[in-house]
């Protein structure tokens, strides 16, 4: 989508601090982190919400979770622990309507931090 900020980041039109990238996934540091480590993982393909994942693109979920493992290792939180969050739709806290997963860590996380 031409007005989607995450699509623009995936295309390189908006700069980001890349943490991990392959041909289908991009992971980058969040610009307003909620923890010492806060990485956003997106598919390069525009999928608005988790509810828009279908049988045709279901393999993207595996790609995203493989990226979680890579990001955790890169950020050195794989052994200490981390949290993953996918917000879905407005009441679920989703602000940018491009499927994305948050990886949070680097400290003991509070219950209300998500």
N, C-alpha and C positions, 0 to 999 in steps of 0.2 A: 504494500500500500504506500502510496507516495507521501502521505502525511504522517506515517508512523515513525516515531523517533528511533525505535529499535531496528526497523528496516533500514533507516538511514545510517545507523551505526554499523549494521551488518555489511552495507555496501561501501563503507569507508567514507561516506559523505560527512559524517560527524565523527570527530576523533574520540577515542576511548583508550583507557589503559588496559590493553589486552593481557589476559592471563593465560588463555588457552584458545586454540582455534583449529578446526579442521574444515573439510569441505562443506559440512552441514550444520556445524555448531560454532558459536562464538561465546566466550566467557570473558567478562571484563569487570574491573572494580566498580562498585557502585559509587556514584558521585556524592551521595549523602549516606554514608555508612551508618548502620545501627549497631555495629560491633567492630572490633579491630580488623577482622577479616569479614568483608561483605562483598561477595562476587555475584554477579548476575549471569545466568546461563540462558542463552536464547537459541532457538533454531533459526537458521538464516531464512528459512521459508516462513512467510507470514501465516501464522495460525493465531487467531484472536484470543482464544481462551482454552483452558483444559477441556471444556465441553465441546470444542471444535476438533478435537483429535478423533479421527475416524479409522476405520479398518485400512483405508488406503494410505494413511500417513502414521499409523501406529508405531512404526519402527523408530520414529523420531524420539519417542519416550525412552527407548533403550539407548539412543545416542546421547540424550540429555543426561541419563544416569551414569553412563560411561564417562561423560565429561565431569560429573560431580567427583568421581574417583580421582581423575587427573588433577582437577583444581585442588582437592583436599591435599594431595601429595605435593603439588607445586607450592601451596601456601603453608605446608608443614602443619596441618591440623588433622591429618588422617589418623594419627595415633591418639591425639588428645581428645578429639571429638568435635562435632560440629552439628549444626541444625540445617535442614533444608526446608524451604517453604515455597509452595505454589499457591498464590492467591487467585481466586476465580470469581470473576464478575464483581460488580460494585459492592455488594454487601459482604463479599469475601475479602475486600480490601484491594482488589486489583485496580490500579491506576492507569497503567499503560496496557492497552488491549492488543498485546502481542505476547503469546505464551512465553513465560519466563520463570525460572527457578532461582531462588535466593539461596546462597550458601553462606552461613553465618558462623563465625567461630573466633578463636584467638583469645577467648576468656571464658570463664564459667558464665553461661547464659542464664538470664532470669526467665521465669515462667512467662512474663508478659512481653518478652522480646521476640517478636515473630514478624 
